[in-house]
Amino acid sequence: MRHQRCLQHASVLAATAAAVLAVTAACTVSSGAPSHGPASPASPRPAAPASAPPELGVFEPGEWASYQPVARFAAETGQRPSIVLIYSGWPEPFQARFAAMVYAHHAEPFVQMEPVGASLAAIAAGKYDRYLETYAGQVRAFGHPVILSFAPEMNGSWYAWGYGRTPARLFVAAWRHVVDVFRAQGARNVTWLWTVNTVTEPSAPLRQWWPGAGYVDWVGIDGYFFRAADTYGSVFGATITQVRALTSDPVLLAETAVGPVAGAGKIAELFAGARADHLAGLVWFDQAQHDGLYHQDWRLADSPARLAAFRNASKTLLSERSMVPLPLHDPPRMAGRPGARAAPRPAALRGVTSCPCFVTGC
């Protein structure tokens, strides 16, 4: 649930959106139509078997510049993430160097595309097609599986594209248009992850935002253990029930963590619940925040008790794919762009994840 983390940065994003557009357009849009080489990109990942243990993903601040934060997480927890999450603002290019780092470490990039400053109506009408075509071409050129989500948490009211602020039909139209553009550009290496927030509004059933089975591969759910009274069932139960009424697609806890208020004991419950519900995996949001109930210190290394609980639970409840950490260094040679971003970020956004909601000290 991100809305309280986003509001303080809405004015910054509004002021810098035009600058971001001007800078990134020179690096992405002006390059023209993407070049489609003779080789087809890898297919998206297949559906996870119902009996498979969940996989582990992570978000780490600073990961777009170096893989060391993710490698440290692996060393600290004893688990190597097989999914690494990054947030992509609008209209940032596909982070090819980040994707190459992730792939070189035997993991899959997971990108949340967040259309801050762009209306879903304009996206659905094709006004951003040149940007999307370029982005799709960059994803296709990467040539390996990528998990992509667009306009996440639309069932919450804290984003411009969300509940009560943009009609659900426009979200559906925009989602379908984005997927159609990628497919037209030959970017078939994408797993499309439809990401919702845990259900908090009884009057907002998820079905109204469902783009249809032909436009979704996996479903993502964002949810956190904020309080001591939180349980796996109270956080995720109602949302999983609604999702399973829509689709049998694999479900990924696309952004989650257990805070110090909820306590270390909830971590085993989180993993056990994900396995009992046959979920595809969970992505741990490993950032320290220190500003109230919704901005807790989610970083495991800052809490010996939670780190120990994570290590113990993950040994028995995670996929064996995650069991052996890799060395703490970046690969000596990287494919893709020479920098983490094709153009410098505006000064107001430097040191911040592409998603404006997760900012240390927000």
WOFENPE-V465715 format. One record per residue. N is the residue number from 1. SS is DSSP state (H for helix, E for strand, C for the rest). PHI is phi as a letter, one per 30 degrees, with the letter a starting at -180 (none if undefined). OMEGA is omega in whole degrees, 0 to 359 (none if undefined). Layout:
n	ss	phi	omega
N	SS	PHI	OMEGA
N	SS	PHI	OMEGA
//
This chain:
n	ss	phi	omega
1	C	none	195
2	C	c	196
3	H	e	182
4	H	d	178
5	H	d	185
6	H	c	192
7	H	e	184
8	H	d	183
9	H	c	181
10	H	d	182
11	H	d	178
12	H	d	180
13	H	d	180
14	H	d	182
15	H	d	186
16	H	c	184
17	H	e	181
18	H	d	179
19	H	d	178
20	H	d	180
21	H	d	183
22	H	d	183
23	H	d	184
24	H	d	179
25	H	d	180
26	H	d	183
27	H	c	186
28	C	b	189
29	H	d	185
30	H	d	181
31	H	d	177
32	C	i	182
33	C	d	180
34	C	d	179
35	C	d	179
36	C	c	180
37	C	d	183
38	C	d	183
39	C	d	177
40	C	d	178
41	C	d	178
42	C	d	177
43	C	d	174
44	C	d	182
45	C	d	178
46	C	d	177
47	C	d	179
48	C	d	176
49	C	e	184
50	C	d	183
51	C	c	183
52	C	d	175
53	C	d	182
54	E	d	175
55	E	c	182
56	E	c	171
57	E	b	181
58	E	a	163
59	E	c	177
60	C	b	174
61	C	e	178
62	C	i	185
63	C	d	181
64	C	d	180
65	C	c	183
66	C	a	178
67	C	d	185
68	H	e	177
69	H	e	178
70	H	d	178
71	H	d	177
72	H	d	177
73	H	e	179
74	H	d	180
75	H	d	182
76	H	d	186
77	H	c	185
78	C	i	182
79	C	b	177
80	C	c	179
81	C	d	175
82	C	c	176
83	E	b	178
84	E	b	186
85	E	c	171
86	E	b	179
87	E	c	183
88	E	b	178
89	C	d	182
90	C	c	7
91	C	c	178
92	C	d	176
93	C	d	172
94	C	d	183
95	C	d	187
96	H	d	180
97	H	d	176
98	H	e	181
99	H	d	179
100	H	d	177
101	H	d	182
102	H	d	180
103	H	d	180
104	H	d	178
105	C	c	172
106	C	i	178
107	C	b	184
108	E	c	177
109	E	d	178
110	E	b	186
111	E	c	172
112	E	c	178
113	E	d	186
114	C	c	186
115	C	d	178
116	C	d	180
117	C	i	178
118	C	b	179
119	C	d	178
120	H	d	178
121	H	d	179
122	H	d	178
123	H	d	180
124	H	d	181
125	C	d	176
126	C	j	184
127	C	d	178
128	C	c	186
129	H	d	182
130	H	d	175
131	H	d	182
132	H	d	178
133	H	d	178
134	H	d	179
135	H	d	180
136	H	d	177
137	H	d	178
138	H	d	177
139	H	d	179
140	H	d	180
141	H	d	176
142	H	e	169
143	C	i	179
144	C	b	182
145	C	e	178
146	E	b	172
147	E	c	180
148	E	b	172
149	E	b	182
150	E	b	177
151	C	h	185
152	C	d	176
153	C	h	181
154	C	d	177
155	C	d	172
156	C	c	185
157	C	c	188
158	C	c	175
159	C	c	179
160	C	d	180
161	C	c	189
162	C	c	183
163	C	e	178
164	C	i	183
165	C	b	176
166	C	b	180
167	C	e	181
168	H	e	181
169	H	d	178
170	H	d	175
171	H	d	181
172	H	e	181
173	H	d	180
174	H	d	179
175	H	e	181
176	H	d	181
177	H	d	179
178	H	d	180
179	H	d	179
180	H	d	179
181	H	d	180
182	H	d	181
183	H	d	179
184	H	d	179
185	C	d	177
186	C	i	180
187	C	d	183
188	C	c	179
189	C	c	184
190	E	c	165
191	E	c	183
192	E	d	184
193	E	c	178
194	E	d	191
195	E	c	178
196	E	c	170
197	E	d	176
198	C	e	189
199	C	d	177
200	C	b	183
201	C	c	181
202	C	e	182
203	C	d	184
204	C	b	178
205	C	d	185
206	H	d	185
207	H	e	184
208	H	d	178
209	H	c	185
210	C	d	183
211	C	d	182
212	C	j	186
213	H	e	181
214	H	d	184
215	H	c	182
216	C	b	176
217	C	c	179
218	E	b	175
219	E	c	176
220	E	c	176
221	E	b	176
222	E	c	179
223	C	a	186
224	C	b	169
225	E	c	182
226	C	d	192
227	C	c	177
228	C	d	181
229	C	d	181
230	C	d	173
231	C	b	177
232	H	e	181
233	H	d	182
234	H	d	180
235	H	d	190
236	H	c	190
237	H	e	183
238	H	d	180
239	H	d	179
240	H	d	178
241	H	d	179
242	H	d	180
243	H	d	183
244	H	d	174
245	H	d	180
246	H	c	191
247	C	a	172
248	C	c	178
249	C	e	175
250	E	e	181
251	E	c	178
252	E	c	169
253	E	d	195
254	E	d	178
255	E	a	183
256	E	a	173
257	C	a	174
258	E	c	183
259	C	d	180
260	C	d	178
261	C	d	178
262	C	d	174
263	C	j	185
264	C	d	183
265	H	d	181
266	H	d	184
267	H	d	177
268	H	d	178
269	H	d	178
270	H	d	181
271	H	d	181
272	H	d	178
273	H	d	179
274	H	d	180
275	H	d	180
276	H	d	179
277	C	d	178
278	C	h	178
279	C	d	182
280	C	d	182
281	E	l	176
282	E	b	181
283	E	c	183
284	E	d	178
285	E	d	191
286	C	c	179
287	C	b	178
288	E	d	174
289	C	b	187
290	C	b	184
291	C	a	173
292	C	j	188
293	C	e	184
294	C	c	179
295	C	b	183
296	C	d	176
297	E	d	183
298	C	d	186
299	C	d	184
300	H	d	184
301	H	d	180
302	H	d	182
303	C	b	179
304	H	e	182
305	H	d	180
306	H	d	178
307	H	d	179
308	H	d	179
309	H	d	178
310	H	d	181
311	H	d	183
312	H	d	182
313	H	d	185
314	H	d	180
315	H	d	185
316	H	c	190
317	H	c	180
318	E	c	176
319	C	d	177
320	H	d	178
321	H	e	185
322	H	c	195
323	C	d	187
324	C	c	179
325	C	d	175
326	C	c	179
327	C	e	183
328	C	d	174
329	C	a	175
330	C	d	175
331	C	d	185
332	C	d	180
333	C	b	183
334	C	b	171
335	C	d	174
336	C	i	187
337	C	d	181
338	C	d	181
339	C	b	181
340	C	d	177
341	C	b	182
342	C	d	179
343	C	b	179
344	C	d	174
345	C	d	175
346	C	e	185
347	H	e	183
348	H	d	184
349	H	c	182
350	C	d	181
351	C	i	182
352	C	c	175
353	C	d	180
354	C	e	173
355	C	d	183
356	C	d	188
357	C	d	186
358	C	c	185
359	C	b	177
360	C	e	181
361	C	i	180
362	C	e	none
//
